[in-house]
Amino acid sequence: MRIALATIALHQMPGGLERNIIYLANFLVEQGVQVALLTFDLPGAQAFYPIDERINWHRLGRTPAHSAISFGDRVDLIQRIRDVFTADPPYNYLICFHHGILLRYLAGTIGLSVRIICSERNSLTIYHYVRAKKWNLNFLMLFLTDGITVQFPSYIQNYPKALHAKIKAVHNPVFPPQTITESYVRQPLIVSVGRYAPQKRFDLLIRACAIVFRQCLDWRLHIIGDGFLRGELVALIQALEMGDRIFLIPPKSDLRTNFSQARIYCQPSQWEGFPNAQAEAMAAGLIPVGFQSTSGVSDLIEHGVNGFLCDESPSPTALADTLLRVINTPDNWEMWSQSARQITHRYSVKSWQQAWKTVLGLSSISGKPSISTNYR
């Protein structure tokens, strides 16, 4: 079997989508499947996460991946997609990560014997916040796919009923935390991870922590990531006079040390798909805090058991109150931490592998739960 996995770009992209398409590609090639990655990256692009050397990465772009593209360039791109799928031997499957690029891949494979699966990477609540309308042309292309995967069963209800029969829930893998050699003691530290973009609402988190830290003088916040809002976030931290309490940390592929030192993980996003960093933090024993209204975040948190959800309208004051509820109850920290760690059982690597085997009809592969460096 030959399987192609497609997304927009991988070049130095530390996000959850990019990490999980590489997880899946590495897993499949370890099981003896011939795998290709197709992206709109320029030749010479380098991925943030390690890609197994047996995987053929087709960098199809001639213009920067996220830039505007002319009609002629779009036609050329579709032809390059088709060239990949008409090579001998052919690919049996295409797994397209997110419906935003479906039209180009459907056009590039028209008339070919390729089963197309769209692996959705966001809750459809994304359309409450972005300019694009839900019923756009790429979304309509979902009706032409052979299958769709979403990350939580709760997401299925947001799709048209006519699509429900072809949708399966496939969560992201949550790896058991690997032991680190140093001995760390948890500090009065809140951590958050993500792109510095409006979706993540780090401005709201910074304002909330400014309220909290005026009462809890020994607590700090680390926001690990990067993005075009970095300058605005720096300015906000300075305006709130929190430069010695709130820090912006460059992105990294291994967060074990950061999570070993912290006590709370906060995810203030507008929407998520499967919040990978939150899941990894919970596996490391951090107590998660987020908003009830945020799909994905609220799917992972059982309020008062393994974390806390703010059920008020998102605001700095409401988030600060929820953070203070955790901070001011130290006797329960260990209980909540142990409950958070159970996420590795609920969303295990083995069940993720089995779910993809079912979707792809790969009953013959071994499905051994690897946690090699290819995955981390």
Secondary structure by P-SEA (a helix, b strand, c coil): cbbbbbcccccccccaaaaaaaaaaaaaaaaccbbbbbcccccbbbbcccccccbbbbbcccccccccccaaaaaaaaaaaaaaaaccccccbbbbccccaaaaaaaacccccbbbbbbcccccccccccccccccccccccccccccccccccccccccccccccbbbbbcccccbbbbccccccccbbbbbcccccccaaaaaaaaaaaaaaaccccbbbbbbcccaaaaaaaaaaaacccccbbbbcccccaaaaaaaccbbbbbccccccaaaaaaaaaabbbbbbbcccaaaaaacccccccccccccccaaaaaaaaaaaaacccaaaaaaaaaacccccccaaaaaaaaaaaacccccccccccccccc
